Every structure is written in structure tokens, then in C-alpha cells.
């Protein structure tokens, strides 16, 4: 019963994040820390689900019952998002000070976790059904959620906020691209 309530609450939270990001961030700012529960209870299950979707999607493409290939892609998907999370939290937090803000690791963890949610949700669908790759465009909604979160969660001077957002988004996009390429090449070298 508790798990059912938790899943329902999580679903409501994701719906609120996607449909009303400004209101979501205002509410999230008032919530106590809970970043470990957020990572373990929200982020990691979605990442594992994305990895499982990748496993099933690759398994459907591979002739026969060859499990090594899909398993490697499962591991790649999980590593991609976990490494992206930690690198993005570090970069996003470190860039606050040069732009005149006050570093706030808790707010940054929330910001990174929830701004990655649309990317992961779209990834789950496109991993299961690769022919829907055009839906990957919806991943860019993560940028909007990040921007709305910066407005509410971080204490930055108004005249430097836009530059901070642009610099952080470019840095995180570079990290995502690098990790995707690196991990794909790593998997390809094992297969």
C-alpha cells in the first residue's frame, strides 16, 4: 500500500513538473532537503526503467536470443544517466559562484534531477520503440524546466542569470554528448 501511494505521489509530481513547472518549483523550494530520497526514490528508478527499455528495445532488434548485446546497452544507459547526474550537479554548482550567486548544493541537486526527468521519460519511450525517434525532440523541454528552476531555486544576480543559464546548459549538453559518445564507443569495443 505504501509503495502504491508513493508511486501515485511520484506520478502526480511528474505531472506537475511537466504541466506547471513554475508552480512546481515554487512548491519544491519550500520542501525540506530530501535529496537522497529524491535520487534513490525518483531518479534512480526512472534510470533503471530507461535501461530496461533499452534492453528490451535492443533485444527486439537482435536476431536470436543473444543477451550480451542488450545487457551492454542496459549498462550503458544506466551509466550515462548516473554519470550525467553527478557531473551536472558538480558543474551546475561550481558555475554559480563565478556568476555572483551563492552555492546551494541541495537546490542544484533538485534542479538537475527534475530537469533530467523529461529526457529520461522520452528516452524510455524511444528506447522501447526506436521507430519513434522523432519524439526525442521532446527532450528539449528539459531546458525549459531547468530555466524555470534556476529562476526559483538559485540566488543569482538578475543581470547574470541569463549568462549563467546559457553557460550551464552548454556545459551540461557537452557533458551529455561526450558521455553518450564515449559510452557508445566503449560498448562497441566490447561487442
Secondary structure, DSSP 8 states (H G I E B T S, - for coil): -HHHHHHHHHHHHHHHHHH-HHHHHHHHHHS---HHHHIIIIIHHHHHHHHHHHHHHHHHHSSSS-HHHHHHHHHHHHHHHHHHHHHHHHHHHHHHHHTT----HHHHHHHHHHHHHHHHHHHHHHHH-GGGGGGGGGGGHHHHHHHHHHHHH----HHHHHHHHHHHHHHHHHHHHHHHHHHHHHHHHH-
